[in-house]
Amino acid sequence: MNRGGLYEFVFDPAQVNAALQPIWTSQPELDQIGVFHSHPDHPAEPSVTDASQPYLSGWSNVIVAVHEGKFKEARSWYRETEDSSFQEERILVG
Ligand SMILES: [Zn+2]
């Protein structure tokens, strides 16, 4: 959905769970600890829309800024509940 330059997407949590169920079943030693999405031509910071999504609570939320089709940066954000604000967390690779 495009609203004045802002793109939004929606998904059915049941469809996401159905897609992930085979992974949870075949690799129970793995834990899902977060989700990621991109912000085309916008900063890698939680948007007002992100803040309104209860589903984004309790996960690490990696947001990737893509400017003019090219990767700019990735940052990660966490909030415990939908009533708390996102806090940035370090991304460690290795
Ligand atoms: Zn976002």
PDB file of the backbone (N, CA, C, O) and the ligand in Angstrom, with CONECT records:
HET     ZN  A 101       1
ATOM      1  N   MET A   1       0.853  -1.170   0.000  1.00  0.00           N
ATOM      2  CA  MET A   1       0.000   0.000   0.000  1.00  0.00           C
ATOM      3  C   MET A   1       0.900   1.235   0.000  1.00  0.00           C
ATOM      4  O   MET A   1       1.877   1.285   0.748  1.00  0.00           O
ATOM      5  N   ASN A   2       0.585   2.227  -0.825  1.00  0.00           N
ATOM      6  CA  ASN A   2       1.378   3.444  -0.913  1.00  0.00           C
ATOM      7  C   ASN A   2       0.501   4.629  -0.519  1.00  0.00           C
ATOM      8  O   ASN A   2      -0.480   4.940  -1.194  1.00  0.00           O
ATOM      9  N   ARG A   3       0.858   5.273   0.561  1.00  0.00           N
ATOM     10  CA  ARG A   3       0.123   6.455   1.006  1.00  0.00           C
ATOM     11  C   ARG A   3       1.061   7.642   0.974  1.00  0.00           C
ATOM     12  O   ARG A   3       1.826   7.873   1.910  1.00  0.00           O
ATOM     13  N   GLY A   4       0.993   8.389  -0.109  1.00  0.00           N
ATOM     14  CA  GLY A   4       1.790   9.602  -0.203  1.00  0.00           C
ATOM     15  C   GLY A   4       3.279   9.360  -0.036  1.00  0.00           C
ATOM     16  O   GLY A   4       3.950  10.131   0.650  1.00  0.00           O
ATOM     17  N   GLY A   5       3.806   8.322  -0.637  1.00  0.00           N
ATOM     18  CA  GLY A   5       5.227   8.043  -0.560  1.00  0.00           C
ATOM     19  C   GLY A   5       5.597   7.071   0.540  1.00  0.00           C
ATOM     20  O   GLY A   5       6.730   6.591   0.583  1.00  0.00           O
ATOM     21  N   LEU A   6       4.669   6.770   1.426  1.00  0.00           N
ATOM     22  CA  LEU A   6       4.929   5.775   2.468  1.00  0.00           C
ATOM     23  C   LEU A   6       4.310   4.455   2.037  1.00  0.00           C
ATOM     24  O   LEU A   6       3.133   4.392   1.682  1.00  0.00           O
ATOM     25  N   TYR A   7       5.109   3.415   2.072  1.00  0.00           N
ATOM     26  CA  TYR A   7       4.620   2.093   1.712  1.00  0.00           C
ATOM     27  C   TYR A   7       4.358   1.302   2.975  1.00  0.00           C
ATOM     28  O   TYR A   7       5.143   1.343   3.922  1.00  0.00           O
ATOM     29  N   GLU A   8       3.274   0.598   2.983  1.00  0.00           N
ATOM     30  CA  GLU A   8       2.934  -0.249   4.101  1.00  0.00           C
ATOM     31  C   GLU A   8       2.624  -1.637   3.578  1.00  0.00           C
ATOM     32  O   GLU A   8       2.248  -1.811   2.419  1.00  0.00           O
ATOM     33  N   PHE A   9       2.783  -2.599   4.427  1.00  0.00           N
ATOM     34  CA  PHE A   9       2.386  -3.955   4.068  1.00  0.00           C
ATOM     35  C   PHE A   9       1.649  -4.559   5.241  1.00  0.00           C
ATOM     36  O   PHE A   9       1.833  -4.161   6.392  1.00  0.00           O
ATOM     37  N   VAL A  10       0.836  -5.499   4.934  1.00  0.00           N
ATOM     38  CA  VAL A  10       0.127  -6.226   5.977  1.00  0.00           C
ATOM     39  C   VAL A  10       0.268  -7.711   5.688  1.00  0.00           C
ATOM     40  O   VAL A  10       0.417  -8.124   4.538  1.00  0.00           O
ATOM     41  N   PHE A  11       0.218  -8.500   6.740  1.00  0.00           N
ATOM     42  CA  PHE A  11       0.242  -9.942   6.551  1.00  0.00           C
ATOM     43  C   PHE A  11      -0.604 -10.595   7.633  1.00  0.00           C
ATOM     44  O   PHE A  11      -0.844 -10.035   8.703  1.00  0.00           O
ATOM     45  N   ASP A  12      -1.031 -11.773   7.314  1.00  0.00           N
ATOM     46  CA  ASP A  12      -1.848 -12.549   8.233  1.00  0.00           C
ATOM     47  C   ASP A  12      -0.911 -13.354   9.141  1.00  0.00           C
ATOM     48  O   ASP A  12      -0.163 -14.199   8.648  1.00  0.00           O
ATOM     49  N   PRO A  13      -0.937 -13.110  10.448  1.00  0.00           N
ATOM     50  CA  PRO A  13      -0.054 -13.866  11.345  1.00  0.00           C
ATOM     51  C   PRO A  13      -0.201 -15.377  11.193  1.00  0.00           C
ATOM     52  O   PRO A  13       0.771 -16.112  11.369  1.00  0.00           O
ATOM     53  N   ALA A  14      -1.401 -15.847  10.869  1.00  0.00           N
ATOM     54  CA  ALA A  14      -1.598 -17.297  10.687  1.00  0.00           C
ATOM     55  C   ALA A  14      -0.787 -17.797   9.494  1.00  0.00           C
ATOM     56  O   ALA A  14      -0.249 -18.904   9.532  1.00  0.00           O
ATOM     57  N   GLN A  15      -0.695 -16.981   8.426  1.00  0.00           N
ATOM     58  CA  GLN A  15       0.098 -17.389   7.266  1.00  0.00           C
ATOM     59  C   GLN A  15       1.588 -17.393   7.597  1.00  0.00           C
ATOM     60  O   GLN A  15       2.328 -18.263   7.136  1.00  0.00           O
ATOM     61  N   VAL A  16       2.023 -16.425   8.393  1.00  0.00           N
ATOM     62  CA  VAL A  16       3.434 -16.400   8.805  1.00  0.00           C
ATOM     63  C   VAL A  16       3.747 -17.629   9.639  1.00  0.00           C
ATOM     64  O   VAL A  16       4.761 -18.293   9.421  1.00  0.00           O
ATOM     65  N   ASN A  17       2.882 -17.933  10.592  1.00  0.00           N
ATOM     66  CA  ASN A  17       3.104 -19.109  11.430  1.00  0.00           C
ATOM     67  C   ASN A  17       3.109 -20.387  10.590  1.00  0.00           C
ATOM     68  O   ASN A  17       3.912 -21.287  10.835  1.00  0.00           O
ATOM     69  N   ALA A  18       2.213 -20.471   9.597  1.00  0.00           N
ATOM     70  CA  ALA A  18       2.166 -21.654   8.737  1.00  0.00           C
ATOM     71  C   ALA A  18       3.461 -21.797   7.942  1.00  0.00           C
ATOM     72  O   ALA A  18       3.943 -22.907   7.721  1.00  0.00           O
ATOM     73  N   ALA A  19       4.017 -20.667   7.515  1.00  0.00           N
ATOM     74  CA  ALA A  19       5.272 -20.706   6.752  1.00  0.00           C
ATOM     75  C   ALA A  19       6.444 -21.102   7.638  1.00  0.00           C
ATOM     76  O   ALA A  19       7.364 -21.785   7.188  1.00  0.00           O
ATOM     77  N   LEU A  20       6.413 -20.673   8.905  1.00  0.00           N
ATOM     78  CA  LEU A  20       7.531 -20.954   9.817  1.00  0.00           C
ATOM     79  C   LEU A  20       7.425 -22.312  10.501  1.00  0.00           C
ATOM     80  O   LEU A  20       8.432 -22.851  10.960  1.00  0.00           O
ATOM     81  N   GLN A  21       6.229 -22.868  10.574  1.00  0.00           N
ATOM     82  CA  GLN A  21       6.024 -24.119  11.310  1.00  0.00           C
ATOM     83  C   GLN A  21       6.968 -25.240  10.863  1.00  0.00           C
ATOM     84  O   GLN A  21       7.510 -25.939  11.719  1.00  0.00           O
ATOM     85  N   PRO A  22       7.186 -25.441   9.561  1.00  0.00           N
ATOM     86  CA  PRO A  22       8.115 -26.511   9.152  1.00  0.00           C
ATOM     87  C   PRO A  22       9.533 -26.294   9.692  1.00  0.00           C
ATOM     88  O   PRO A  22      10.233 -27.260   9.997  1.00  0.00           O
ATOM     89  N   ILE A  23       9.955 -25.048   9.812  1.00  0.00           N
ATOM     90  CA  ILE A  23      11.298 -24.768  10.348  1.00  0.00           C
ATOM     91  C   ILE A  23      11.319 -25.062  11.840  1.00  0.00           C
ATOM     92  O   ILE A  23      12.257 -25.684  12.339  1.00  0.00           O
ATOM     93  N   TRP A  24      10.281 -24.615  12.560  1.00  0.00           N
ATOM     94  CA  TRP A  24      10.227 -24.868  14.006  1.00  0.00           C
ATOM     95  C   TRP A  24      10.226 -26.370  14.278  1.00  0.00           C
ATOM     96  O   TRP A  24      10.814 -26.828  15.259  1.00  0.00           O
ATOM     97  N   THR A  25       9.560 -27.141  13.401  1.00  0.00           N
ATOM     98  CA  THR A  25       9.448 -28.585  13.598  1.00  0.00           C
ATOM     99  C   THR A  25      10.755 -29.292  13.259  1.00  0.00           C
ATOM    100  O   THR A  25      11.199 -30.173  13.995  1.00  0.00           O
ATOM    101  N   SER A  26      11.369 -28.905  12.147  1.00  0.00           N
ATOM    102  CA  SER A  26      12.564 -29.618  11.686  1.00  0.00           C
ATOM    103  C   SER A  26      13.829 -29.169  12.410  1.00  0.00           C
ATOM    104  O   SER A  26      14.807 -29.915  12.457  1.00  0.00           O
ATOM    105  N   GLN A  27      13.827 -27.971  12.971  1.00  0.00           N
ATOM    106  CA  GLN A  27      15.017 -27.460  13.649  1.00  0.00           C
ATOM    107  C   GLN A  27      14.627 -26.846  15.002  1.00  0.00           C
ATOM    108  O   GLN A  27      14.749 -25.638  15.205  1.00  0.00           O
ATOM    109  N   PRO A  28      14.157 -27.698  15.921  1.00  0.00           N
ATOM    110  CA  PRO A  28      13.662 -27.163  17.198  1.00  0.00           C
ATOM    111  C   PRO A  28      14.749 -26.533  18.058  1.00  0.00           C
ATOM    112  O   PRO A  28      14.449 -25.835  19.026  1.00  0.00           O
ATOM    113  N   GLU A  29      16.015 -26.778  17.709  1.00  0.00           N
ATOM    114  CA  GLU A  29      17.102 -26.177  18.486  1.00  0.00           C
ATOM    115  C   GLU A  29      17.277 -24.682  18.167  1.00  0.00           C
ATOM    116  O   GLU A  29      17.970 -23.963  18.886  1.00  0.00           O
ATOM    117  N   LEU A  30      16.651 -24.236  17.102  1.00  0.00           N
ATOM    118  CA  LEU A  30      16.757 -22.826  16.733  1.00  0.00           C
ATOM    119  C   LEU A  30      15.632 -22.023  17.377  1.00  0.00           C
ATOM    120  O   LEU A  30      14.504 -22.501  17.503  1.00  0.00           O
ATOM    121  N   ASP A  31      15.955 -20.805  17.779  1.00  0.00           N
ATOM    122  CA  ASP A  31      14.961 -19.884  18.317  1.00  0.00           C
ATOM    123  C   ASP A  31      14.824 -18.698  17.377  1.00  0.00           C
ATOM    124  O   ASP A  31      15.817 -18.183  16.863  1.00  0.00           O
ATOM    125  N   GLN A  32      13.610 -18.278  17.162  1.00  0.00           N
ATOM    126  CA  GLN A  32      13.409 -17.038  16.415  1.00  0.00           C
ATOM    127  C   GLN A  32      13.551 -15.905  17.419  1.00  0.00           C
ATOM    128  O   GLN A  32      12.839 -15.862  18.422  1.00  0.00           O
ATOM    129  N   ILE A  33      14.468 -14.992  17.150  1.00  0.00           N
ATOM    130  CA  ILE A  33      14.700 -13.906  18.100  1.00  0.00           C
ATOM    131  C   ILE A  33      14.313 -12.542  17.529  1.00  0.00           C
ATOM    132  O   ILE A  33      14.359 -11.536  18.236  1.00  0.00           O
ATOM    133  N   GLY A  34      13.931 -12.508  16.246  1.00  0.00           N
ATOM    134  CA  GLY A  34      13.587 -11.216  15.698  1.00  0.00           C
ATOM    135  C   GLY A  34      13.018 -11.296  14.305  1.00  0.00           C
ATOM    136  O   GLY A  34      12.850 -12.366  13.720  1.00  0.00           O
ATOM    137  N   VAL A  35      12.734 -10.137  13.811  1.00  0.00           N
ATOM    138  CA  VAL A  35      12.221  -9.983  12.456  1.00  0.00           C
ATOM    139  C   VAL A  35      12.957  -8.796  11.831  1.00  0.00           C
ATOM    140  O   VAL A  35      13.514  -7.954  12.536  1.00  0.00           O
ATOM    141  N   PHE A  36      12.948  -8.746  10.517  1.00  0.00           N
ATOM    142  CA  PHE A  36      13.538  -7.572   9.885  1.00  0.00           C
ATOM    143  C   PHE A  36      12.660  -7.092   8.748  1.00  0.00           C
ATOM    144  O   PHE A  36      11.874  -7.850   8.180  1.00  0.00           O
ATOM    145  N   HIS A  37      12.809  -5.843   8.435  1.00  0.00           N
ATOM    146  CA  HIS A  37      12.153  -5.270   7.268  1.00  0.00           C
ATOM    147  C   HIS A  37      12.970  -4.089   6.798  1.00  0.00           C
ATOM    148  O   HIS A  37      13.871  -3.624   7.495  1.00  0.00           O
ATOM    149  N   SER A  38      12.650  -3.609   5.614  1.00  0.00           N
ATOM    150  CA  SER A  38      13.424  -2.501   5.042  1.00  0.00           C
ATOM    151  C   SER A  38      12.589  -1.229   5.029  1.00  0.00           C
ATOM    152  O   SER A  38      11.359  -1.256   5.059  1.00  0.00           O
ATOM    153  N   HIS A  39      13.310  -0.114   4.983  1.00  0.00           N
ATOM    154  CA  HIS A  39      12.717   1.214   4.842  1.00  0.00           C
ATOM    155  C   HIS A  39      13.315   1.846   3.594  1.00  0.00           C
ATOM    156  O   HIS A  39      14.373   2.472   3.659  1.00  0.00           O
ATOM    157  N   PRO A  40      12.641   1.685   2.454  1.00  0.00           N
ATOM    158  CA  PRO A  40      13.157   2.305   1.231  1.00  0.00           C
ATOM    159  C   PRO A  40      13.154   3.836   1.341  1.00  0.00           C
ATOM    160  O   PRO A  40      12.118   4.455   1.581  1.00  0.00           O
ATOM    161  N   ASP A  41      14.321   4.418   1.163  1.00  0.00           N
ATOM    162  CA  ASP A  41      14.494   5.878   1.170  1.00  0.00           C
ATOM    163  C   ASP A  41      14.011   6.533   2.465  1.00  0.00           C
ATOM    164  O   ASP A  41      13.540   7.671   2.461  1.00  0.00           O
ATOM    165  N   HIS A  42      14.135   5.799   3.568  1.00  0.00           N
ATOM    166  CA  HIS A  42      13.822   6.331   4.892  1.00  0.00           C
ATOM    167  C   HIS A  42      14.858   5.792   5.881  1.00  0.00           C
ATOM    168  O   HIS A  42      15.495   4.772   5.614  1.00  0.00           O
ATOM    169  N   PRO A  43      15.029   6.463   7.013  1.00  0.00           N
ATOM    170  CA  PRO A  43      16.035   6.024   7.990  1.00  0.00           C
ATOM    171  C   PRO A  43      15.735   4.638   8.569  1.00  0.00           C
ATOM    172  O   PRO A  43      14.597   4.168   8.553  1.00  0.00           O
ATOM    173  N   ALA A  44      16.775   4.012   9.071  1.00  0.00           N
ATOM    174  CA  ALA A  44      16.663   2.688   9.708  1.00  0.00           C
ATOM    175  C   ALA A  44      16.230   2.844  11.161  1.00  0.00           C
ATOM    176  O   ALA A  44      16.887   2.354  12.080  1.00  0.00           O
ATOM    177  N   GLU A  45      15.125   3.529  11.346  1.00  0.00           N
ATOM    178  CA  GLU A  45      14.571   3.785  12.674  1.00  0.00           C
ATOM    179  C   GLU A  45      13.091   3.407  12.659  1.00  0.00           C
ATOM    180  O   GLU A  45      12.436   3.507  11.622  1.00  0.00           O
ATOM    181  N   PRO A  46      12.561   2.973  13.808  1.00  0.00           N
ATOM    182  CA  PRO A  46      11.142   2.609  13.831  1.00  0.00           C
ATOM    183  C   PRO A  46      10.275   3.797  13.407  1.00  0.00           C
ATOM    184  O   PRO A  46      10.450   4.918  13.884  1.00  0.00           O
ATOM    185  N   SER A  47       9.351   3.525  12.511  1.00  0.00           N
ATOM    186  CA  SER A  47       8.437   4.557  12.042  1.00  0.00           C
ATOM    187  C   SER A  47       7.217   4.628  12.965  1.00  0.00           C
ATOM    188  O   SER A  47       7.057   3.808  13.869  1.00  0.00           O
ATOM    189  N   VAL A  48       6.376   5.607  12.724  1.00  0.00           N
ATOM    190  CA  VAL A  48       5.118   5.709  13.471  1.00  0.00           C
ATOM    191  C   VAL A  48       4.295   4.451  13.238  1.00  0.00           C
ATOM    192  O   VAL A  48       3.657   3.935  14.156  1.00  0.00           O
ATOM    193  N   THR A  49       4.314   3.962  12.007  1.00  0.00           N
ATOM    194  CA  THR A  49       3.591   2.719  11.698  1.00  0.00           C
ATOM    195  C   THR A  49       4.172   1.558  12.483  1.00  0.00           C
ATOM    196  O   THR A  49       3.427   0.744  13.029  1.00  0.00           O
ATOM    197  N   ASP A  50       5.514   1.473  12.548  1.00  0.00           N
ATOM    198  CA  ASP A  50       6.137   0.396  13.328  1.00  0.00           C
ATOM    199  C   ASP A  50       5.684   0.472  14.788  1.00  0.00           C
ATOM    200  O   ASP A  50       5.363  -0.548  15.398  1.00  0.00           O
ATOM    201  N   ALA A  51       5.661   1.676  15.335  1.00  0.00           N
ATOM    202  CA  ALA A  51       5.293   1.847  16.745  1.00  0.00           C
ATOM    203  C   ALA A  51       3.862   1.404  17.019  1.00  0.00           C
ATOM    204  O   ALA A  51       3.514   1.060  18.149  1.00  0.00           O
ATOM    205  N   SER A  52       3.030   1.416  15.966  1.00  0.00           N
ATOM    206  CA  SER A  52       1.619   1.042  16.157  1.00  0.00           C
ATOM    207  C   SER A  52       1.392  -0.460  16.016  1.00  0.00           C
ATOM    208  O   SER A  52       0.263  -0.931  16.151  1.00  0.00           O
ATOM    209  N   GLN A  53       2.463  -1.220  15.746  1.00  0.00           N
ATOM    210  CA  GLN A  53       2.314  -2.659  15.515  1.00  0.00           C
ATOM    211  C   GLN A  53       2.654  -3.452  16.781  1.00  0.00           C
ATOM    212  O   GLN A  53       3.830  -3.577  17.121  1.00  0.00           O
ATOM    213  N   PRO A  54       1.656  -3.986  17.480  1.00  0.00           N
ATOM    214  CA  PRO A  54       1.936  -4.781  18.684  1.00  0.00           C
ATOM    215  C   PRO A  54       2.837  -5.973  18.386  1.00  0.00           C
ATOM    216  O   PRO A  54       3.605  -6.408  19.244  1.00  0.00           O
ATOM    217  N   TYR A  55       2.739  -6.508  17.149  1.00  0.00           N
ATOM    218  CA  TYR A  55       3.509  -7.700  16.788  1.00  0.00           C
ATOM    219  C   TYR A  55       5.017  -7.456  16.875  1.00  0.00           C
ATOM    220  O   TYR A  55       5.787  -8.407  17.010  1.00  0.00           O
ATOM    221  N   LEU A  56       5.441  -6.214  16.802  1.00  0.00           N
ATOM    222  CA  LEU A  56       6.883  -5.921  16.802  1.00  0.00           C
ATOM    223  C   LEU A  56       7.456  -5.852  18.226  1.00  0.00           C
ATOM    224  O   LEU A  56       8.636  -5.546  18.399  1.00  0.00           O
ATOM    225  N   SER A  57       6.650  -6.126  19.222  1.00  0.00           N
ATOM    226  CA  SER A  57       7.125  -6.125  20.606  1.00  0.00           C
ATOM    227  C   SER A  57       7.683  -7.501  20.969  1.00  0.00           C
ATOM    228  O   SER A  57       7.175  -8.531  20.526  1.00  0.00           O
ATOM    229  N   GLY A  58       8.745  -7.492  21.790  1.00  0.00           N
ATOM    230  CA  GLY A  58       9.320  -8.746  22.252  1.00  0.00           C
ATOM    231  C   GLY A  58      10.287  -9.393  21.281  1.00  0.00           C
ATOM    232  O   GLY A  58      10.755 -10.505  21.526  1.00  0.00           O
ATOM    233  N   TRP A  59      10.594  -8.719  20.183  1.00  0.00           N
ATOM    234  CA  TRP A  59      11.532  -9.203  19.175  1.00  0.00           C
ATOM    235  C   TRP A  59      12.623  -8.167  18.949  1.00  0.00           C
ATOM    236  O   TRP A  59      12.431  -6.977  19.195  1.00  0.00           O
ATOM    237  N   SER A  60      13.756  -8.635  18.482  1.00  0.00           N
ATOM    238  CA  SER A  60      14.708  -7.715  17.882  1.00  0.00           C
ATOM    239  C   SER A  60      14.167  -7.368  16.503  1.00  0.00           C
ATOM    240  O   SER A  60      13.819  -8.253  15.722  1.00  0.00           O
ATOM    241  N   ASN A  61      14.101  -6.097  16.216  1.00  0.00           N
ATOM    242  CA  ASN A  61      13.588  -5.626  14.930  1.00  0.00           C
ATOM    243  C   ASN A  61      14.725  -4.978  14.158  1.00  0.00           C
ATOM    244  O   ASN A  61      15.105  -3.837  14.425  1.00  0.00           O
ATOM    245  N   VAL A  62      15.258  -5.713  13.206  1.00  0.00           N
ATOM    246  CA  VAL A  62      16.317  -5.162  12.372  1.00  0.00           C
ATOM    247  C   VAL A  62      15.658  -4.404  11.227  1.00  0.00           C
ATOM    248  O   VAL A  62      14.854  -4.955  10.475  1.00  0.00           O
ATOM    249  N   ILE A  63      16.014  -3.132  11.113  1.00  0.00           N
ATOM    250  CA  ILE A  63      15.475  -2.288  10.049  1.00  0.00           C
ATOM    251  C   ILE A  63      16.634  -1.893   9.142  1.00  0.00           C
ATOM    252  O   ILE A  63      17.653  -1.372   9.595  1.00  0.00           O
ATOM    253  N   VAL A  64      16.456  -2.151   7.864  1.00  0.00           N
ATOM    254  CA  VAL A  64      17.495  -1.859   6.877  1.00  0.00           C
ATOM    255  C   VAL A  64      17.076  -0.640   6.065  1.00  0.00           C
ATOM    256  O   VAL A  64      16.005  -0.633   5.457  1.00  0.00           O
ATOM    257  N   ALA A  65      17.910   0.381   6.054  1.00  0.00           N
ATOM    258  CA  ALA A  65      17.665   1.554   5.218  1.00  0.00           C
ATOM    259  C   ALA A  65      18.266   1.293   3.847  1.00  0.00           C
ATOM    260  O   ALA A  65      19.441   0.951   3.716  1.00  0.00           O
ATOM    261  N   VAL A  66      17.435   1.463   2.834  1.00  0.00           N
ATOM    262  CA  VAL A  66      17.861   1.298   1.449  1.00  0.00           C
ATOM    263  C   VAL A  66      17.581   2.621   0.750  1.00  0.00           C
ATOM    264  O   VAL A  66      16.431   3.044   0.628  1.00  0.00           O
ATOM    265  N   HIS A  67      18.638   3.262   0.297  1.00  0.00           N
ATOM    266  CA  HIS A  67      18.476   4.558  -0.358  1.00  0.00           C
ATOM    267  C   HIS A  67      18.799   4.429  -1.843  1.00  0.00           C
ATOM    268  O   HIS A  67      19.870   3.964  -2.234  1.00  0.00           O
ATOM    269  N   GLU A  68      17.838   4.855  -2.651  1.00  0.00           N
ATOM    270  CA  GLU A  68      17.964   4.772  -4.107  1.00  0.00           C
ATOM    271  C   GLU A  68      18.373   3.366  -4.545  1.00  0.00           C
ATOM    272  O   GLU A  68      19.191   3.193  -5.449  1.00  0.00           O
ATOM    273  N   GLY A  69      17.790   2.373  -3.888  1.00  0.00           N
ATOM    274  CA  GLY A  69      18.008   0.985  -4.250  1.00  0.00           C
ATOM    275  C   GLY A  69      19.277   0.361  -3.712  1.00  0.00           C
ATOM    276  O   GLY A  69      19.593  -0.783  -4.039  1.00  0.00           O
ATOM    277  N   LYS A  70      20.015   1.103  -2.886  1.00  0.00           N
ATOM    278  CA  LYS A  70      21.276   0.573  -2.358  1.00  0.00           C
ATOM    279  C   LYS A  70      21.270   0.558  -0.833  1.00  0.00           C
ATOM    280  O   LYS A  70      20.757   1.469  -0.183  1.00  0.00           O
ATOM    281  N   PHE A  71      21.860  -0.514  -0.281  1.00  0.00           N
ATOM    282  CA  PHE A  71      21.968  -0.637   1.165  1.00  0.00           C
ATOM    283  C   PHE A  71      22.685   0.581   1.756  1.00  0.00           C
ATOM    284  O   PHE A  71      23.728   0.999   1.253  1.00  0.00           O
ATOM    285  N   LYS A  72      22.121   1.142   2.823  1.00  0.00           N
ATOM    286  CA  LYS A  72      22.784   2.242   3.507  1.00  0.00           C
ATOM    287  C   LYS A  72      23.241   1.803   4.890  1.00  0.00           C
ATOM    288  O   LYS A  72      24.416   1.944   5.229  1.00  0.00           O
ATOM    289  N   GLU A  73      22.307   1.263   5.705  1.00  0.00           N
ATOM    290  CA  GLU A  73      22.692   0.794   7.028  1.00  0.00           C
ATOM    291  C   GLU A  73      21.611  -0.117   7.585  1.00  0.00           C
ATOM    292  O   GLU A  73      20.469  -0.115   7.126  1.00  0.00           O
ATOM    293  N   ALA A  74      22.005  -0.899   8.592  1.00  0.00           N
ATOM    294  CA  ALA A  74      21.065  -1.756   9.313  1.00  0.00           C
ATOM    295  C   ALA A  74      21.200  -1.439  10.789  1.00  0.00           C
ATOM    296  O   ALA A  74      22.309  -1.351  11.314  1.00  0.00           O
ATOM    297  N   ARG A  75      20.070  -1.268  11.455  1.00  0.00           N
ATOM    298  CA  ARG A  75      20.054  -1.009  12.889  1.00  0.00           C
ATOM    299  C   ARG A  75      18.994  -1.905  13.526  1.00  0.00           C
ATOM    300  O   ARG A  75      18.031  -2.303  12.871  1.00  0.00           O
ATOM    301  N   SER A  76      19.178  -2.215  14.791  1.00  0.00           N
ATOM    302  CA  SER A  76      18.241  -3.110  15.464  1.00  0.00           C
ATOM    303  C   SER A  76      17.596  -2.414  16.654  1.00  0.00           C
ATOM    304  O   SER A  76      18.234  -1.639  17.367  1.00  0.00           O
ATOM    305  N   TRP A  77      16.316  -2.710  16.849  1.00  0.00           N
ATOM    306  CA  TRP A  77      15.512  -2.048  17.876  1.00  0.00           C
ATOM    307  C   TRP A  77      14.707  -3.081  18.638  1.00  0.00           C
ATOM    308  O   TRP A  77      14.274  -4.083  18.069  1.00  0.00           O
ATOM    309  N   TYR A  78      14.507  -2.841  19.916  1.00  0.00           N
ATOM    310  CA  TYR A  78      13.759  -3.773  20.765  1.00  0.00           C
ATOM    311  C   TYR A  78      12.859  -2.980  21.704  1.00  0.00           C
ATOM    312  O   TYR A  78      13.224  -1.916  22.205  1.00  0.00           O
ATOM    313  N   ARG A  79      11.684  -3.528  21.922  1.00  0.00           N
ATOM    314  CA  ARG A  79      10.826  -3.015  22.991  1.00  0.00           C
ATOM    315  C   ARG A  79      10.121  -4.212  23.613  1.00  0.00           C
ATOM    316  O   ARG A  79       9.757  -5.161  22.919  1.00  0.00           O
ATOM    317  N   GLU A  80       9.936  -4.157  24.904  1.00  0.00           N
ATOM    318  CA  GLU A  80       9.363  -5.278  25.630  1.00  0.00           C
ATOM    319  C   GLU A  80       7.877  -5.436  25.315  1.00  0.00           C
ATOM    320  O   GLU A  80       7.407  -6.534  25.016  1.00  0.00           O
ATOM    321  N   THR A  81       7.150  -4.331  25.386  1.00  0.00           N
ATOM    322  CA  THR A  81       5.700  -4.380  25.133  1.00  0.00           C
ATOM    323  C   THR A  81       5.327  -3.249  24.184  1.00  0.00           C
ATOM    324  O   THR A  81       6.126  -2.352  23.917  1.00  0.00           O
ATOM    325  N   GLU A  82       4.106  -3.308  23.685  1.00  0.00           N
ATOM    326  CA  GLU A  82       3.668  -2.266  22.753  1.00  0.00           C
ATOM    327  C   GLU A  82       3.532  -0.912  23.423  1.00  0.00           C
ATOM    328  O   GLU A  82       3.448   0.108  22.738  1.00  0.00           O
ATOM    329  N   ASP A  83       3.507  -0.881  24.760  1.00  0.00           N
ATOM    330  CA  ASP A  83       3.402   0.383  25.483  1.00  0.00           C
ATOM    331  C   ASP A  83       4.759   1.010  25.769  1.00  0.00           C
ATOM    332  O   ASP A  83       4.834   2.149  26.230  1.00  0.00           O
ATOM    333  N   SER A  84       5.827   0.276  25.500  1.00  0.00           N
ATOM    334  CA  SER A  84       7.163   0.833  25.732  1.00  0.00           C
ATOM    335  C   SER A  84       7.735   1.339  24.416  1.00  0.00           C
ATOM    336  O   SER A  84       7.251   0.989  23.340  1.00  0.00           O
ATOM    337  N   SER A  85       8.774   2.169  24.513  1.00  0.00           N
ATOM    338  CA  SER A  85       9.374   2.710  23.292  1.00  0.00           C
ATOM    339  C   SER A  85      10.521   1.807  22.845  1.00  0.00           C
ATOM    340  O   SER A  85      11.112   1.082  23.644  1.00  0.00           O
ATOM    341  N   PHE A  86      10.815   1.870  21.560  1.00  0.00           N
ATOM    342  CA  PHE A  86      11.918   1.087  21.020  1.00  0.00           C
ATOM    343  C   PHE A  86      13.250   1.622  21.533  1.00  0.00           C
ATOM    344  O   PHE A  86      13.471   2.831  21.589  1.00  0.00           O
ATOM    345  N   GLN A  87      14.124   0.705  21.902  1.00  0.00           N
ATOM    346  CA  GLN A  87      15.485   1.052  22.295  1.00  0.00           C
ATOM    347  C   GLN A  87      16.435   0.407  21.291  1.00  0.00           C
ATOM    348  O   GLN A  87      16.258  -0.752  20.915  1.00  0.00           O
ATOM    349  N   GLU A  88      17.427   1.150  20.866  1.00  0.00           N
ATOM    350  CA  GLU A  88      18.371   0.576  19.911  1.00  0.00           C
ATOM    351  C   GLU A  88      19.259  -0.443  20.613  1.00  0.00           C
ATOM    352  O   GLU A  88      19.646  -0.255  21.766  1.00  0.00           O
ATOM    353  N   GLU A  89      19.573  -1.508  19.916  1.00  0.00           N
ATOM    354  CA  GLU A  89      20.477  -2.533  20.440  1.00  0.00           C
ATOM    355  C   GLU A  89      21.585  -2.766  19.425  1.00  0.00           C
ATOM    356  O   GLU A  89      21.398  -2.567  18.225  1.00  0.00           O
ATOM    357  N   ARG A  90      22.718  -3.181  19.913  1.00  0.00           N
ATOM    358  CA  ARG A  90      23.877  -3.410  19.044  1.00  0.00           C
ATOM    359  C   ARG A  90      23.676  -4.655  18.204  1.00  0.00           C
ATOM    360  O   ARG A  90      23.102  -5.641  18.665  1.00  0.00           O
ATOM    361  N   ILE A  91      24.143  -4.605  16.990  1.00  0.00           N
ATOM    362  CA  ILE A  91      24.153  -5.783  16.129  1.00  0.00           C
ATOM    363  C   ILE A  91      25.578  -6.323  16.150  1.00  0.00           C
ATOM    364  O   ILE A  91      26.523  -5.636  15.763  1.00  0.00           O
ATOM    365  N   LEU A  92      25.714  -7.552  16.606  1.00  0.00           N
ATOM    366  CA  LEU A  92      27.019  -8.208  16.644  1.00  0.00           C
ATOM    367  C   LEU A  92      27.035  -9.313  15.603  1.00  0.00           C
ATOM    368  O   LEU A  92      26.137 -10.155  15.584  1.00  0.00           O
ATOM    369  N   VAL A  93      28.022  -9.325  14.754  1.00  0.00           N
ATOM    370  CA  VAL A  93      28.137 -10.340  13.701  1.00  0.00           C
ATOM    371  C   VAL A  93      29.422 -11.107  13.952  1.00  0.00           C
ATOM    372  O   VAL A  93      30.492 -10.527  14.133  1.00  0.00           O
ATOM    373  N   GLY A  94      29.292 -12.407  13.959  1.00  0.00           N
ATOM    374  CA  GLY A  94      30.511 -13.183  14.125  1.00  0.00           C
ATOM    375  C   GLY A  94      30.313 -14.499  14.802  1.00  0.00           C
ATOM    376  O   GLY A  94      31.275 -15.242  14.998  1.00  0.00           O
TER     377      GLY A  94
HETATM  378 ZN    ZN A 101       9.441   0.060   9.622  1.00  0.00          ZN2+
END
